[in-house]
Amino acid sequence: MIDKATRIVNCVVLKREAPGLDRLPYPGDLGARIWRQVSKEGWQSWVAHQTMLINENRLVAVDPKARKFLVEEMEKFLFGAGAEKPPGYVTPLNE
């Protein structure tokens, strides 16, 4: 059951209405756009995809090039045609 105080968004990831995020997940205009258009569930999908990208590409999250790559992938995943998995990626059996 959804609490009356829960904010509902038309999630661009899920393509349906769902509970929205409680706070901005990222700074600036991009964070505000995510807060307005991405649900909690949609954001969690991105977080899982981001974790896979970091692990598969052996990224160091504090590296400016890695940060730039992750922001670009986040925008594609959330608002674009979707993000691709790294070449040679094999989906684990539990997914």
GUSE-344752 format. One record per residue: residue in three letters; x negated, y negated, z negated of N, C-alpha, C, CB in turn. Coordinates in nm, 4 decimals. Glycine has a CB too. Example, Ala and Ser with C-alpha at 12.3 -4.5 7.8 and 13.67 -1.06 7.14 Angstrom:
BEGIN
+-----+----------+----------+----------+----------+----------+----------+----------+----------+----------+----------+----------+----------+
!   r !     n.c1 !     n.c2 !     n.c3 !    ca.c1 !    ca.c2 !    ca.c3 !     c.c1 !     c.c2 !     c.c3 !    cb.c1 !    cb.c2 !    cb.c3 !
+-----+----------+----------+----------+----------+----------+----------+----------+----------+----------+----------+----------+----------+
! Ala !  -1.3190 !   0.5690 !  -0.7800 !  -1.2300 !   0.4500 !  -0.7800 !  -1.3200 !   0.3300 !  -0.7800 !  -1.1308 !   0.4473 !  -0.9046 !
! Ser !  -1.2850 !   0.2250 !  -0.7080 !  -1.3670 !   0.1060 !  -0.7140 !  -1.2900 !  -0.0030 !  -0.7870 !  -1.4084 !   0.0598 !  -0.5725 !
+-----+----------+----------+----------+----------+----------+----------+----------+----------+----------+----------+----------+----------+
This chain:
BEGIN
+-----+----------+----------+----------+----------+----------+----------+----------+----------+----------+----------+----------+----------+
!   r !     n.c1 !     n.c2 !     n.c3 !    ca.c1 !    ca.c2 !    ca.c3 !     c.c1 !     c.c2 !     c.c3 !    cb.c1 !    cb.c2 !    cb.c3 !
+-----+----------+----------+----------+----------+----------+----------+----------+----------+----------+----------+----------+----------+
! Met !  -0.0836 !   0.1173 !   0.0000 !   0.0000 !   0.0000 !   0.0000 !  -0.0888 !  -0.1246 !   0.0000 !   0.0955 !   0.0007 !  -0.1214 !
! Ile !  -0.0490 !  -0.2248 !   0.0741 !  -0.1260 !  -0.3477 !   0.0851 !  -0.0773 !  -0.4464 !  -0.0199 !  -0.1145 !  -0.4081 !   0.2274 !
! Asp !  -0.1690 !  -0.4996 !  -0.0984 !  -0.1378 !  -0.6003 !  -0.1995 !  -0.0871 !  -0.7266 !  -0.1302 !  -0.2625 !  -0.6317 !  -0.2875 !
! Lys !   0.0061 !  -0.7963 !  -0.1919 !   0.0630 !  -0.9172 !  -0.1322 !  -0.0416 !  -1.0245 !  -0.1077 !   0.1719 !  -0.9723 !  -0.2207 !
! Ala !  -0.1486 !  -1.0259 !  -0.1840 !  -0.2537 !  -1.1257 !  -0.1687 !  -0.3516 !  -1.0903 !  -0.0571 !  -0.3285 !  -1.1420 !  -0.2989 !
! Thr !  -0.3397 !  -0.9710 !  -0.0019 !  -0.4318 !  -0.9277 !   0.1022 !  -0.4065 !  -1.0069 !   0.2299 !  -0.4175 !  -0.7764 !   0.1284 !
! Arg !  -0.5132 !  -1.0598 !   0.2849 !  -0.5062 !  -1.1350 !   0.4107 !  -0.5085 !  -1.0361 !   0.5268 !  -0.6243 !  -1.2375 !   0.4224 !
! Ile !  -0.4150 !  -1.0498 !   0.6188 !  -0.4073 !  -0.9607 !   0.7342 !  -0.4606 !  -1.0343 !   0.8568 !  -0.2609 !  -0.9117 !   0.7579 !
! Val !  -0.5419 !  -0.9641 !   0.9352 !  -0.5948 !  -1.0208 !   1.0591 !  -0.5592 !  -0.9288 !   1.1749 !  -0.7487 !  -1.0413 !   1.0503 !
! Asn !  -0.5556 !  -0.9851 !   1.2923 !  -0.5405 !  -0.9053 !   1.4133 !  -0.6833 !  -0.8690 !   1.4551 !  -0.4608 !  -0.9840 !   1.5291 !
! Cys !  -0.7287 !  -0.7526 !   1.4144 !  -0.8692 !  -0.7127 !   1.4278 !  -0.9074 !  -0.6862 !   1.5734 !  -0.8965 !  -0.5882 !   1.3439 !
! Val !  -1.0139 !  -0.7549 !   1.6184 !  -1.0617 !  -0.7377 !   1.7548 !  -1.1334 !  -0.6045 !   1.7735 !  -1.1539 !  -0.8517 !   1.7923 !
! Val !  -1.1784 !  -0.5444 !   1.6658 !  -1.2463 !  -0.4144 !   1.6742 !  -1.1435 !  -0.3018 !   1.6821 !  -1.3401 !  -0.3931 !   1.5522 !
! Leu !  -1.0471 !  -0.3046 !   1.5902 !  -0.9474 !  -0.1979 !   1.5821 !  -0.8325 !  -0.2165 !   1.6806 !  -0.8925 !  -0.1900 !   1.4421 !
! Lys !  -0.8169 !  -0.3368 !   1.7325 !  -0.7070 !  -0.3714 !   1.8240 !  -0.5707 !  -0.3561 !   1.7578 !  -0.7131 !  -0.2843 !   1.9490 !
! Arg !  -0.5662 !  -0.3911 !   1.6274 !  -0.4401 !  -0.3867 !   1.5529 !  -0.4545 !  -0.4717 !   1.4272 !  -0.4007 !  -0.2396 !   1.5164 !
! Glu !  -0.3422 !  -0.4966 !   1.3616 !  -0.3471 !  -0.5702 !   1.2362 !  -0.4016 !  -0.4816 !   1.1248 !  -0.2080 !  -0.6233 !   1.1992 !
! Ala !  -0.4818 !  -0.5432 !   1.0386 !  -0.5425 !  -0.4702 !   0.9268 !  -0.5874 !  -0.5715 !   0.8222 !  -0.6632 !  -0.3817 !   0.9748 !
! Pro !  -0.6117 !  -0.5256 !   0.6979 !  -0.6592 !  -0.6168 !   0.5931 !  -0.7914 !  -0.6833 !   0.6320 !  -0.6760 !  -0.5411 !   0.4606 !
! Gly !  -0.7968 !  -0.8157 !   0.6114 !  -0.9155 !  -0.8927 !   0.6460 !  -1.0218 !  -0.8880 !   0.5382 !  -0.8780 !  -1.0349 !   0.6729 !
! Leu !  -1.1368 !  -0.9396 !   0.5729 !  -1.2491 !  -0.9475 !   0.4799 !  -1.2187 !  -1.0458 !   0.3681 !  -1.3775 !  -0.9884 !   0.5532 !
! Asp !  -1.2770 !  -1.0243 !   0.2515 !  -1.2561 !  -1.1115 !   0.1367 !  -1.3385 !  -1.2396 !   0.1448 !  -1.2896 !  -1.0376 !   0.0096 !
! Arg !  -1.4521 !  -1.2334 !   0.2155 !  -1.5402 !  -1.3503 !   0.2263 !  -1.6180 !  -1.3420 !   0.3569 !  -1.6377 !  -1.3590 !   0.1045 !
! Leu !  -1.6820 !  -1.4501 !   0.3936 !  -1.7610 !  -1.4520 !   0.5159 !  -1.8745 !  -1.3507 !   0.5039 !  -1.8165 !  -1.5943 !   0.5440 !
! Pro !  -1.8886 !  -1.2624 !   0.6023 !  -1.9927 !  -1.1604 !   0.5950 !  -2.1266 !  -1.2058 !   0.6532 !  -1.9468 !  -1.0369 !   0.6666 !
! Tyr !  -2.1256 !  -1.3233 !   0.7155 !  -2.2436 !  -1.3738 !   0.7842 !  -2.2333 !  -1.5263 !   0.7816 !  -2.2542 !  -1.3176 !   0.9325 !
! Pro !  -2.3444 !  -1.5989 !   0.7769 !  -2.3365 !  -1.7447 !   0.7672 !  -2.2925 !  -1.8131 !   0.8975 !  -2.4704 !  -1.7992 !   0.7254 !
! Gly !  -2.2499 !  -1.9354 !   0.8846 !  -2.2239 !  -2.0210 !   0.9999 !  -2.0962 !  -1.9919 !   1.0749 !  -2.3352 !  -2.0109 !   1.0931 !
! Asp !  -2.0927 !  -2.0453 !   1.1980 !  -1.9749 !  -2.0305 !   1.2837 !  -1.9458 !  -1.8844 !   1.3164 !  -1.9937 !  -2.1090 !   1.4125 !
! Leu !  -2.0508 !  -1.8056 !   1.3389 !  -2.0302 !  -1.6641 !   1.3683 !  -1.9650 !  -1.5939 !   1.2494 !  -2.1638 !  -1.5963 !   1.4039 !
! Gly !  -2.0090 !  -1.6241 !   1.1305 !  -1.9488 !  -1.5649 !   1.0111 !  -1.8025 !  -1.6023 !   0.9963 !  -2.0247 !  -1.6076 !   0.8876 !
! Ala !  -1.7696 !  -1.7285 !   1.0251 !  -1.6301 !  -1.7736 !   1.0180 !  -1.5456 !  -1.7020 !   1.1231 !  -1.6213 !  -1.9269 !   1.0377 !
! Arg !  -1.6007 !  -1.6852 !   1.2415 !  -1.5280 !  -1.6134 !   1.3482 !  -1.5030 !  -1.4676 !   1.3082 !  -1.6077 !  -1.6190 !   1.4818 !
! Ile !  -1.6032 !  -1.4053 !   1.2508 !  -1.5876 !  -1.2673 !   1.2044 !  -1.4799 !  -1.2616 !   1.0966 !  -1.7221 !  -1.2113 !   1.1503 !
! Trp !  -1.4836 !  -1.3530 !   1.0004 !  -1.3866 !  -1.3554 !   0.8915 !  -1.2441 !  -1.3687 !   0.9450 !  -1.4176 !  -1.4701 !   0.7951 !
! Arg !  -1.2274 !  -1.4495 !   1.0503 !  -1.0937 !  -1.4717 !   1.1070 !  -1.0450 !  -1.3557 !   1.1921 !  -1.0934 !  -1.5972 !   1.1898 !
! Gln !  -1.1362 !  -1.2809 !   1.2573 !  -1.0937 !  -1.1873 !   1.3611 !  -1.1308 !  -1.0412 !   1.3380 !  -1.1503 !  -1.2299 !   1.4890 !
! Val !  -1.2028 !  -1.0113 !   1.2309 !  -1.2472 !  -0.8735 !   1.2076 !  -1.1951 !  -0.8264 !   1.0721 !  -1.4029 !  -0.8629 !   1.2135 !
! Ser !  -1.1411 !  -0.7068 !   1.0688 !  -1.0889 !  -0.6494 !   0.9445 !  -1.2018 !  -0.5871 !   0.8625 !  -0.9805 !  -0.5438 !   0.9749 !
! Lys !  -1.1681 !  -0.5512 !   0.7394 !  -1.2637 !  -0.4799 !   0.6541 !  -1.3095 !  -0.3510 !   0.7220 !  -1.2010 !  -0.4484 !   0.5160 !
! Glu !  -1.2145 !  -0.2768 !   0.7761 !  -1.2471 !  -0.1500 !   0.8425 !  -1.3323 !  -0.1736 !   0.9671 !  -1.1182 !  -0.0746 !   0.8804 !
! Gly !  -1.2996 !  -0.2760 !   1.0443 !  -1.3788 !  -0.3094 !   1.1627 !  -1.5208 !  -0.3483 !   1.1250 !  -1.3128 !  -0.4229 !   1.2407 !
! Trp !  -1.5354 !  -0.4250 !   1.0173 !  -1.6682 !  -0.4655 !   0.9700 !  -1.7477 !  -0.3438 !   0.9244 !  -1.6563 !  -0.5677 !   0.8549 !
! Gln !  -1.6838 !  -0.2521 !   0.8547 !  -1.7530 !  -0.1308 !   0.8099 !  -1.8009 !  -0.0476 !   0.9289 !  -1.6606 !  -0.0465 !   0.7204 !
! Ser !  -1.7245 !  -0.0489 !   1.0377 !  -1.7688 !   0.0197 !   1.1600 !  -1.8973 !  -0.0428 !   1.2120 !  -1.6591 !   0.0144 !   1.2688 !
! Trp !  -1.9033 !  -0.1776 !   1.2087 !  -2.0255 !  -0.2458 !   1.2506 !  -2.1410 !  -0.2118 !   1.1574 !  -2.0038 !  -0.3976 !   1.2547 !
! Val !  -2.1195 !  -0.2136 !   1.0281 !  -2.2266 !  -0.1846 !   0.9320 !  -2.2848 !  -0.0451 !   0.9580 !  -2.1735 !  -0.1947 !   0.7862 !
! Ala !  -2.1992 !   0.0522 !   0.9847 !  -2.2471 !   0.1876 !   1.0150 !  -2.3281 !   0.1876 !   1.1455 !  -2.1275 !   0.2865 !   1.0256 !
! His !  -2.2801 !   0.1157 !   1.2465 !  -2.3516 !   0.1082 !   1.3745 !  -2.4853 !   0.0368 !   1.3561 !  -2.2657 !   0.0350 !   1.4812 !
! Gln !  -2.4857 !  -0.0718 !   1.2787 !  -2.6084 !  -0.1454 !   1.2518 !  -2.7113 !  -0.0568 !   1.1809 !  -2.5782 !  -0.2697 !   1.1673 !
! Thr !  -2.6666 !   0.0218 !   1.0845 !  -2.7566 !   0.1133 !   1.0129 !  -2.8195 !   0.2118 !   1.1099 !  -2.6809 !   0.1892 !   0.9015 !
! Met !  -2.7384 !   0.2645 !   1.2015 !  -2.7899 !   0.3570 !   1.3028 !  -2.8934 !   0.2865 !   1.3901 !  -2.6746 !   0.4129 !   1.3900 !
! Leu !  -2.8649 !   0.1625 !   1.4325 !  -2.9599 !   0.0884 !   1.5157 !  -3.0914 !   0.0649 !   1.4422 !  -2.8995 !  -0.0455 !   1.5590 !
! Ile !  -3.0842 !   0.0263 !   1.3159 !  -3.2048 !   0.0031 !   1.2365 !  -3.2864 !   0.1312 !   1.2253 !  -3.1684 !  -0.0495 !   1.0964 !
! Asn !  -3.2192 !   0.2410 !   1.1954 !  -3.2902 !   0.3678 !   1.1788 !  -3.3471 !   0.4202 !   1.3104 !  -3.1975 !   0.4713 !   1.1186 !
! Glu !  -3.2654 !   0.4236 !   1.4144 !  -3.3093 !   0.4802 !   1.5420 !  -3.4180 !   0.3974 !   1.6094 !  -3.1916 !   0.4936 !   1.6350 !
! Asn !  -3.4104 !   0.2662 !   1.5940 !  -3.5098 !   0.1791 !   1.6564 !  -3.6233 !   0.1420 !   1.5621 !  -3.4435 !   0.0537 !   1.7067 !
! Arg !  -3.6181 !   0.1981 !   1.4408 !  -3.7203 !   0.1727 !   1.3385 !  -3.7432 !   0.0221 !   1.3193 !  -3.8529 !   0.2419 !   1.3770 !
! Leu !  -3.6316 !  -0.0487 !   1.3032 !  -3.6389 !  -0.1932 !   1.2871 !  -3.6707 !  -0.2310 !   1.1430 !  -3.5080 !  -0.2580 !   1.3307 !
! Val !  -3.7385 !  -0.3417 !   1.1280 !  -3.7621 !  -0.4020 !   0.9968 !  -3.6714 !  -0.5248 !   0.9947 !  -3.9176 !  -0.4394 !   0.9722 !
! Ala !  -3.5710 !  -0.5203 !   0.9100 !  -3.4651 !  -0.6214 !   0.9119 !  -3.5143 !  -0.7643 !   0.8885 !  -3.3631 !  -0.5878 !   0.8084 !
! Val !  -3.6311 !  -0.7830 !   0.8287 !  -3.6826 !  -0.9183 !   0.8053 !  -3.7618 !  -0.9719 !   0.9255 !  -3.7711 !  -0.9192 !   0.6807 !
! Asp !  -3.7911 !  -0.8875 !   1.0226 !  -3.8625 !  -0.9296 !   1.1429 !  -3.7688 !  -1.0162 !   1.2279 !  -3.9138 !  -0.8057 !   1.2242 !
! Pro !  -3.8114 !  -1.1374 !   1.2646 !  -3.7246 !  -1.2260 !   1.3425 !  -3.6739 !  -1.1635 !   1.4732 !  -3.7987 !  -1.3531 !   1.3738 !
! Lys !  -3.7572 !  -1.0860 !   1.5410 !  -3.7126 !  -1.0209 !   1.6655 !  -3.6048 !  -0.9170 !   1.6364 !  -3.8320 !  -0.9543 !   1.7381 !
! Ala !  -3.6199 !  -0.8436 !   1.5283 !  -3.5192 !  -0.7440 !   1.4892 !  -3.3892 !  -0.8133 !   1.4517 !  -3.5699 !  -0.6576 !   1.3711 !
! Arg !  -3.3979 !  -0.9241 !   1.3772 !  -3.2783 !  -1.0003 !   1.3379 !  -3.2035 !  -1.0502 !   1.4612 !  -3.3170 !  -1.1197 !   1.2475 !
! Lys !  -3.2792 !  -1.1049 !   1.5570 !  -3.2186 !  -1.1561 !   1.6804 !  -3.1483 !  -1.0417 !   1.7546 !  -3.3266 !  -1.2227 !   1.7717 !
! Phe !  -3.2149 !  -0.9287 !   1.7657 !  -3.1569 !  -0.8112 !   1.8317 !  -3.0283 !  -0.7686 !   1.7615 !  -3.2580 !  -0.6943 !   1.8335 !
! Leu !  -3.0309 !  -0.7620 !   1.6294 !  -2.9135 !  -0.7178 !   1.5536 !  -2.7966 !  -0.8152 !   1.5668 !  -2.9497 !  -0.7007 !   1.4066 !
! Val !  -2.8248 !  -0.9446 !   1.5690 !  -2.7169 !  -1.0430 !   1.5867 !  -2.6554 !  -1.0281 !   1.7260 !  -2.7701 !  -1.1882 !   1.5660 !
! Glu !  -2.7398 !  -1.0106 !   1.8271 !  -2.6886 !  -0.9908 !   1.9629 !  -2.6029 !  -0.8644 !   1.9709 !  -2.8049 !  -0.9823 !   2.0636 !
! Glu !  -2.6486 !  -0.7568 !   1.9086 !  -2.5732 !  -0.6318 !   1.9086 !  -2.4432 !  -0.6458 !   1.8295 !  -2.6583 !  -0.5185 !   1.8505 !
! Met !  -2.4469 !  -0.7223 !   1.7190 !  -2.3271 !  -0.7446 !   1.6390 !  -2.2210 !  -0.8159 !   1.7219 !  -2.3605 !  -0.8260 !   1.5128 !
! Glu !  -2.2622 !  -0.9200 !   1.7950 !  -2.1669 !  -0.9930 !   1.8780 !  -2.1089 !  -0.9032 !   1.9869 !  -2.2339 !  -1.1154 !   1.9407 !
! Lys !  -2.1919 !  -0.8201 !   2.0483 !  -2.1407 !  -0.7268 !   2.1498 !  -2.0454 !  -0.6265 !   2.0877 !  -2.2562 !  -0.6531 !   2.2190 !
! Phe !  -2.0824 !  -0.5713 !   1.9729 !  -2.0003 !  -0.4699 !   1.9060 !  -1.8651 !  -0.5276 !   1.8652 !  -2.0733 !  -0.4143 !   1.7825 !
! Leu !  -1.8664 !  -0.6454 !   1.8043 !  -1.7431 !  -0.7025 !   1.7508 !  -1.6584 !  -0.7734 !   1.8559 !  -1.7759 !  -0.7986 !   1.6408 !
! Phe !  -1.7203 !  -0.8474 !   1.9471 !  -1.6445 !  -0.9339 !   2.0361 !  -1.6630 !  -0.9048 !   2.1845 !  -1.6814 !  -1.0740 !   2.0100 !
! Gly !  -1.7579 !  -0.8206 !   2.2185 !  -1.7858 !  -0.7925 !   2.3586 !  -1.7284 !  -0.6584 !   2.4012 !  -1.9352 !  -0.7952 !   2.3839 !
! Ala !  -1.7942 !  -0.6003 !   2.4952 !  -1.7504 !  -0.4720 !   2.5502 !  -1.7932 !  -0.3548 !   2.4632 !  -1.8048 !  -0.4541 !   2.6904 !
! Gly !  -1.8512 !  -0.3838 !   2.3479 !  -1.9006 !  -0.2773 !   2.2610 !  -2.0500 !  -0.2633 !   2.2759 !  -1.8317 !  -0.1444 !   2.2924 !
! Ala !  -2.1110 !  -0.2036 !   2.1780 !  -2.2560 !  -0.1858 !   2.1795 !  -2.2883 !  -0.0408 !   2.2118 !  -2.3189 !  -0.2270 !   2.0436 !
! Glu !  -2.3985 !  -0.0226 !   2.2789 !  -2.4400 !   0.1120 !   2.3159 !  -2.5322 !   0.1697 !   2.2105 !  -2.5089 !   0.1119 !   2.4522 !
! Lys !  -2.5353 !   0.3013 !   2.2063 !  -2.6280 !   0.3703 !   2.1171 !  -2.7651 !   0.3747 !   2.1859 !  -2.5767 !   0.5156 !   2.0820 !
! Pro !  -2.8731 !   0.3834 !   2.1084 !  -3.0075 !   0.3894 !   2.1679 !  -3.0224 !   0.5113 !   2.2594 !  -3.1148 !   0.3933 !   2.0574 !
! Pro !  -3.1075 !   0.4994 !   2.3619 !  -3.1313 !   0.6142 !   2.4505 !  -3.1789 !   0.7351 !   2.3707 !  -3.2350 !   0.5783 !   2.5591 !
! Gly !  -3.1230 !   0.8487 !   2.3998 !  -3.1627 !   0.9723 !   2.3325 !  -3.0949 !   0.9948 !   2.1996 !  -3.3088 !   0.9730 !   2.3122 !
! Tyr !  -3.0082 !   0.9038 !   2.1569 !  -2.9397 !   0.9193 !   2.0278 !  -2.8453 !   1.0379 !   2.0335 !  -2.8621 !   0.7908 !   1.9902 !
! Val !  -2.8529 !   1.1224 !   1.9315 !  -2.7641 !   1.2376 !   1.9188 !  -2.6754 !   1.2136 !   1.7975 !  -2.8448 !   1.3722 !   1.9053 !
! Thr !  -2.5446 !   1.2113 !   1.8214 !  -2.4498 !   1.1886 !   1.7132 !  -2.4553 !   1.3049 !   1.6144 !  -2.3066 !   1.1709 !   1.7687 !
! Pro !  -2.4692 !   1.2750 !   1.4840 !  -2.4709 !   1.3819 !   1.3833 !  -2.3398 !   1.4613 !   1.3868 !  -2.4941 !   1.3227 !   1.2417 !
! Leu !  -2.3465 !   1.5866 !   1.3469 !  -2.2297 !   1.6733 !   1.3500 !  -2.1165 !   1.6245 !   1.2621 !  -2.2680 !   1.8108 !   1.3090 !
! Asn !  -2.1471 !   1.5509 !   1.1547 !  -2.0435 !   1.5050 !   1.0630 !  -1.9723 !   1.3786 !   1.1094 !  -2.1032 !   1.4811 !   0.9285 !
! Glu !  -2.0047 !   1.3240 !   1.2261 !  -1.9356 !   1.2029 !   1.2760 !  -1.8249 !   1.2405 !   1.3702 !  -2.0337 !   1.1080 !   1.3467 !
+-----+----------+----------+----------+----------+----------+----------+----------+----------+----------+----------+----------+----------+
